[in-house]
Every structure is written in C-alpha cells, then in structure tokens.
C-alpha cells in the first residue's frame, strides 16, 4: 500500500469529532431523556454518512437505505416519546422502527446474503420467547400481529447481517449494531408487556450504541471504496 492509499484509509478528524458528538448525545439522552439529544445520535450518523459519501451519493443506494432507516428511527423516537400509554402512538412507533429494520435488512441483502441456519435458530428462539412470554400479555390482536411481524423481521435482519460479505471492520460493527437493537427491543418488550423493568437502564445505551456501531461500519465501508478506487 502506498502513501496515498494510507492517507485515504486513515480516519478523518471530522469523523472522530462527530462520533464523539454521538457519544455525548447518547450519554446526555440517557441521563436526561431530552428529546433533541435522543434524536442526536441518528441525526449525526446520517450527517457522517452524507459527508463520507458526498462524492458518490448517486452511486450508493445501500447507504441511502440506512440513512432512511435512521430517519425512521428518529420519527419513531418522536412518537414513542409522546406515547404516555397510548397504544396507537406505540404502534406507530413500532411501525417506524419496523421500517428502520427493513432498511437495515435491505443493506445486508445488498451486500451479502442471509445466513439461513443462524436466522432460523435466532427466529425460533425469539418465537418461543414471544409465544410463552409476550403473547399471553397482549390482548389487542392488531398489536399481537404487529409485534410478531416486527420480531420476525428483526431476527431475519440479524441473520442477514451475519451474511454480509465485507471486511471485518465493516461487517462486525454492523452485526453488533443490529444485535444491540434486538437486545434493546427485547428489553422494551419486557417493560411494555410483561411490566418487568429490572433491565430498563439498558434500553437507551444499547439503542444508541447500535446506531454508533452502524455508523462506524458504513464509514469503514467508504474507506473500502477509496481503497478500491
């Protein structure tokens, strides 16, 4: 690798600054629950990706899909922050998070293929969790179907992330990010449906760390583009 390639592959100062800003937003949001900081992590993630891919935005459909997933997460945060026990607001929030998961899934499929054995194992484990833990607690049939579909898409999204064909600096932060979202969602399901709140303190940290990990993964993917160029 020559000096020019090494320079292209180095981490840019602006990236480090914006990632640190993500960490600060995540920390403040976790402590204070101020909405502007809650949406700050995904917003900064979108800005990072727009800057990193600014010279090739018309050629990176997979990156746009993730940016749109971040946008869906931001809007979903808005509805859940105003929920106050309102089932309709909760379902809208779930629907937006579902759209985000579909975006993450599409990114994985555009860069690899589903690991079916892992996906089946993960899905069966969570279907068991749903049937024995959540299903008896949810009385609204529409909500049952929504939660079930969300769960299946989330599991498939994780299985697909395991099948991404990319170097480790891209694949594994992305896998970790999707896995952390699934963990955060699982804890939320315990809180909302089972009324078990011992792990509530992990909901926001896992969620924000997921968005940061996904941002880092896609930034590293841009460095791969530079190397190939």
C-alpha positions in Angstrom: 0.0 0.0 0.0 1.5 3.4 -1.0 1.4 6.6 1.0 -1.6 7.9 -0.9 -3.6 4.8 -0.1 -2.7 5.0 3.6 -3.8 8.6 3.7 -7.1 7.7 2.1 -7.7 4.9 4.6 -6.8 7.0 7.7 -9.6 8.1 10.0 -10.6 11.7 9.3 -10.6 14.2 12.2 -14.1 15.3 11.4 -15.3 11.7 11.7 -13.8 11.4 15.2 -15.3 14.7 16.3 -18.8 13.7 15.0 -18.6 10.2 16.6 -17.6 11.8 19.9 -20.6 14.1 19.5 -22.8 11.0 19.0 -21.4 9.6 22.3 -22.1 12.8 24.1 -25.7 12.9 22.7 -26.2 9.3 23.8 -24.9 10.0 27.3 -26.9 13.1 27.8 -30.1 11.5 26.4 -29.7 8.5 28.7 -29.3 10.7 31.7 -31.8 13.5 31.0 -34.2 12.0 28.4 -34.1 15.3 26.5 -35.6 14.7 23.0 -33.1 16.7 21.0 -30.3 14.6 22.3 -32.4 11.4 21.8 -32.5 12.0 18.1 -29.0 13.4 18.0 -27.2 10.1 17.6 -29.1 9.0 14.4 -29.1 12.6 13.1 -25.3 12.8 13.5 -25.0 9.3 12.0 -26.9 10.5 8.9 -24.6 13.6 8.6 -21.5 11.4 8.9 -22.6 9.2 6.1 -23.7 12.1 3.9 -20.2 13.7 4.3 -18.3 10.4 3.9 -20.1 9.6 0.7 -20.6 13.2 -0.6 -18.7 12.5 -3.8 -20.7 9.4 -4.7 -24.2 9.9 -3.3 -25.8 8.8 -6.6 -24.0 5.5 -6.6 -24.5 4.3 -3.0 -28.1 3.1 -2.8 -27.3 0.9 0.2 -26.0 3.9 2.2 -29.2 5.8 1.4 -31.3 2.9 2.7 -29.5 3.1 6.1 -29.9 6.9 6.2 -33.6 6.5 5.6 -33.6 3.8 8.4 -32.0 6.4 10.7 -34.7 8.9 9.7 -37.4 6.3 10.5 -35.8 5.8 13.9 -35.8 9.5 14.6 -39.6 9.8 13.8 -40.2 6.6 15.8 -38.5 8.2 18.8 -40.8 11.2 18.4 -43.9 9.0 18.6 -42.7 6.9 21.5 -41.6 10.0 23.4 -45.2 11.2 23.3 -46.8 7.8 23.9 -47.8 8.1 27.5 -49.6 4.8 27.4 -51.4 5.5 24.1 -51.5 2.2 22.2 -52.0 3.9 18.8 -48.8 6.0 19.3 -46.9 2.9 20.4 -48.0 1.1 17.3 -47.0 4.0 15.0 -43.6 4.0 16.8 -43.2 0.2 16.2 -44.2 0.6 12.6 -41.5 3.2 12.1 -38.9 1.1 13.9 -40.0 -1.8 11.7 -39.3 0.3 8.6 -35.8 1.0 10.0 -35.2 -2.7 10.5 -36.3 -3.3 6.9 -33.8 -0.7 5.8 -31.0 -2.5 7.8 -32.1 -5.8 6.2 -32.0 -4.4 2.7 -28.5 -3.1 3.3 -27.4 -6.6 4.4 -29.0 -8.2 1.3 -27.4 -5.7 -1.0 -24.0 -6.6 0.5 -24.4 -10.3 1.0 -27.0 -13.0 1.7 -29.0 -14.4 4.6 -27.3 -16.9 6.9 -30.3 -19.3 7.0 -29.1 -21.6 9.7 -28.3 -18.7 12.1 -31.5 -16.9 11.1 -33.7 -20.0 11.7 -32.1 -20.6 15.1 -32.4 -16.9 16.2 -36.0 -16.7 14.9 -37.1 -19.9 16.7 -35.6 -18.7 19.9 -37.4 -15.4 19.7 -40.7 -17.0 18.6 -40.5 -19.2 21.7 -40.0 -16.0 23.8 -42.9 -14.4 22.0 -45.3 -17.3 22.5 -44.5 -18.0 26.1 -43.8 -14.5 27.4 -45.4 -11.8 25.3 -48.4 -13.4 23.7 -50.3 -14.1 27.0 -49.8 -10.5 28.0 -51.1 -8.8 24.8 -54.8 -8.6 24.4 -55.0 -6.4 21.2 -55.0 -8.7 18.2 -53.6 -6.0 15.9 -50.8 -5.3 18.3 -50.1 -9.0 18.6 -49.7 -9.3 14.8 -47.6 -6.1 14.6 -45.2 -7.3 17.4 -44.9 -10.7 15.8 -44.1 -9.4 12.4 -41.6 -6.9 13.9 -39.9 -9.7 15.8 -39.6 -11.9 12.7 -38.2 -9.0 10.6 -35.7 -8.2 13.4 -34.5 -11.8 13.6 -34.1 -12.0 9.8 -32.3 -8.7 9.8 -29.7 -10.1 12.3 -29.3 -13.3 10.3 -28.8 -11.3 7.1 -26.2 -9.1 8.8 -24.2 -12.2 9.6 -24.1 -12.9 5.8 -22.6 -9.6 4.8 -19.6 -10.1 2.5 -17.2 -7.4 3.7 -14.0 -7.0 5.6 -14.3 -7.3 9.4 -14.1 -3.6 10.1 -17.4 -3.3 8.1 -19.2 -6.5 8.9 -18.8 -6.9 12.6 -19.6 -3.4 13.8 -22.8 -3.7 11.7 -23.6 -7.1 13.1 -23.0 -5.8 16.6 -25.3 -2.8 15.9 -28.2 -5.0 14.7 -27.7 -7.3 17.6 -27.8 -4.4 20.1 -31.1 -3.1 18.5 -32.6 -6.6 19.0 -31.4 -6.6 22.7 -32.9 -3.1 23.2 -36.2 -4.1 21.6 -36.4 -7.2 23.8 -35.9 -5.2 26.9 -38.6 -2.8 25.7 -41.0 -5.7 25.2 -40.4 -6.8 28.8 -41.1 -3.3 30.0 -44.2 -2.7 27.9 -45.9 -6.1 28.0 -44.6 -8.0 31.0 -44.1 -5.0 33.2 -40.6 -6.2 34.1 -38.3 -3.2 34.5 -35.1 -4.5 36.0 -33.2 -4.0 32.7 -34.8 -0.7 31.7 -31.5 1.1 32.3 -30.0 -0.8 29.3 -32.7 0.2 26.7 -31.2 3.5 25.7 -27.4 2.6 25.9 -27.9 -0.4 23.7 -30.0 1.5 21.2 -27.6 4.4 20.9 -24.5 2.1 20.8 -26.2 0.3 17.9 -26.6 3.4 15.9 -23.0 4.4 16.6 -21.8 0.9 15.6 -23.8 1.0 12.3 -22.4 4.5 11.5 -18.8 3.2 12.1 -19.4 0.2 9.9 -20.7 2.2 7.0 -17.9 4.8 7.4 -15.4 1.9 7.1 -17.2 0.7 4.0 -16.5 4.0 2.4 -12.8 3.5 3.2 -13.0 0.2 1.3 -14.4 2.2 -1.7 -11.5 4.5 -1.5 -9.0 1.6 -1.4 -10.6 0.0 -4.5 -10.6 3.4 -6.3 
